[in-house]
Amino acid sequence: MQEVEKIIDEKIQGKALVTENKKENTKKLFIESYGCQMNMNDSEIVAAILDKQGYNTTQILEEADLVLVNTCSIREKAETTVRRRLQKYNAVKQVNKKMKVGVLGCMAERLKEKFLEEEKIVDLVVGPDAYKDLPNLLEEVYEGRDAVNVILSKEETYGDISPVRLNSNGVSAFVSITRGCDNMCTFCVVPFTRGRERSRDPKSILEEIQSMVDKGFKEITLLGQNVDSFLWYGGGLKKDFKKASEMAQATAVDFAQLLDMCATQFPKTRFRFSTSNPQDMSLDVIHVMAKHRNICKYIHLPVQSGSNAMLKAMNRQHTREEYMELVDNIFKIVPEMALSQDMIVGFCGETEQDHQDTLDLMEYVKYDFGFMFAYSERPGTLAGKKMEDDVPAAVKKRRLTEVIDLQQKHALYRTQQHLGKVEEVLIEGTSKKNPNEWKGRNTQNTVIVFPKEHYKLGDFVNVKVEDCTSATLKGTAVGYSDNN
């Protein structure tokens, strides 16, 4: 299973969300999110639902009537942090007696008994498909009962709720197109926490994009645990497609068609998508990317390991050879494509040869970016139940260092390919290191910084690349691009 848009941005972990406050709202909501972009997106949905219930967001924990923590079950680190946060909320609760605490999201599904019965630290546990039930659950809580809804739905896609955009740079936004996942990767807990895969009605996706464009957003990322397997045939689970009527099957919309619709309808908007799964990635998608200038030439294409034995143990539905062939075809159709990886090092039974196979695959692809982790057993996963975590910690550490070092080398090789070129950049904000510089990204998702001059946030600018590190390009703007 593709591990949830697993680009976990450390900078936004645990940040209290802020929305525009309404005068008529009298209650205060403090909401923190941990984990992947899907979780951040879900928090926006929750804020939109609670806005209608009279809640304004606050960044001051002590004054909150309701504290929600949106959780992640992918990494142990997130889980430990959330537990610490819950202890902190509890301490505040002793002072602010009216405060209620709830856990949302993936961890809620997995640890409901623990949170409510054993540790008695929360009043409310809400799984990722039950956010619409929040008003009812809150009523229960305020009447003095614990409230739980972690039922995973076959239908829920939140297509009819327009998320409140939180903490946004006002330039790029995320739109969820699928929920859940059908791939049962042995290391991943998502199918058990987010349920089986279902897709959102393309009409509601295009409407949400339209509302984003009307608000001035310039770049939209289509999000899903596995965007490539998007399939809309009138509703229902992806796995039930074969049972649908002939008419429904004939008029179904797949991911390549959805991407084409988005890029065609909004020619001035930049599109990205994440996350992709090698086994479901069709070359139709790559052809659509080649056809439209406004679809960014970047794919996050997790492989997890370069060894067939490991891929099999992980229940990935592709071999090393199939992955390499896919990569060959991607570069054939779009030579300037940037690829990034997820890599798990030290999975159950990984030998030195398996590790060499991973390094070898990395040499073959030369990824632009990577997200690399040493394997840690997650409760509730198939590997956690059935496989022995038998690679010693010191070996995992060494292998991870080797993978990271190689990735750094390839990242520098890739950024050097941009030197001397003029590339279109969307200005997303001020550079962290220099207040007189803008930062943005090119089509390959590489960060570029350049002097601000007279340009402003949200402009599309052509920048000549003059210098680079392994992570960032540096240059000078040479004028507006024709996309403004």
Salt bridges, closest charged atoms under 4 A:
GLU3 OE2 - LYS6 NZ 3.13
ASP9 OD1 - LYS11 NZ 3.53
GLU10 OE2 - ARG75 NH2 2.92
GLU10 OE1 - LYS77 NZ 3.72
GLU32 OE2 - ARG85 NH2 2.71
ASP42 OD1 - ARG179 NH1 2.99
ASP42 OD2 - ARG194 NH1 3.19
GLU44 OE1 - ARG165 NH1 3.12
ASP51 OD2 - LYS22 NZ 2.72
ASP65 OD1 - LYS98 NZ 3.41
GLU79 OE1 - ARG110 NH2 2.45
GLU79 OE1 - ARG378 NH2 3.13
GLU119 OE1 - ARG83 NH1 2.91
ASP123 OD2 - LYS93 NZ 2.90
ASP129 OD1 - ARG179 NE 3.74
ASP129 OD1 - ARG198 NH2 2.59
GLU140 OE1 - ARG145 NE 3.05
GLU143 OE1 - ARG145 NH2 2.81
GLU156 OE2 - LYS132 NZ 3.33
ASP160 OD1 - LYS132 NZ 3.03
ASP182 OD1 - ARG196 NE 2.95
GLU207 OE2 - LYS203 NZ 3.41
GLU208 OE2 - ARG165 NH2 2.66
GLU208 OE1 - ARG200 NH2 2.86
GLU219 OE1 - ARG270 NH1 3.41
GLU219 OE1 - ARG272 NE 3.26
GLU219 OE2 - ARG441 NH2 2.73
ASP240 OD1 - LYS239 NZ 3.55
ASP240 OD1 - LYS243 NZ 3.36
ASP260 OD1 - LYS291 NZ 3.00
ASP260 OD1 - HIS292 NE2 2.49
ASP342 OD2 - LYS6 NZ 3.13
ASP342 OD1 - HIS300 NE2 3.13
GLU350 OE1 - ARG399 NH1 2.96
GLU352 OE1 - ARG398 NH2 2.72
GLU352 OE1 - ARG399 NH2 2.95
ASP360 OD2 - ARG320 NH2 2.27
GLU363 OE1 - LYS366 NZ 3.84
GLU363 OE2 - LYS409 NZ 3.33
GLU363 OE1 - HIS410 NE2 3.17
ASP368 OD1 - ARG414 NE 3.92
ASP389 OD1 - LYS396 NZ 2.86
GLU402 OE1 - HIS355 NE2 2.76
GLU402 OE2 - ARG398 NH1 3.01
GLU423 OE2 - HIS418 ND1 2.68
GLU424 OE1 - ARG270 NH2 3.98
GLU424 OE2 - ARG293 NH2 2.60
GLU428 OE2 - ARG441 NE 2.72
ASP459 OD1 - LYS456 NZ 3.64
ASP482 OD1 - ARG293 NH1 2.84
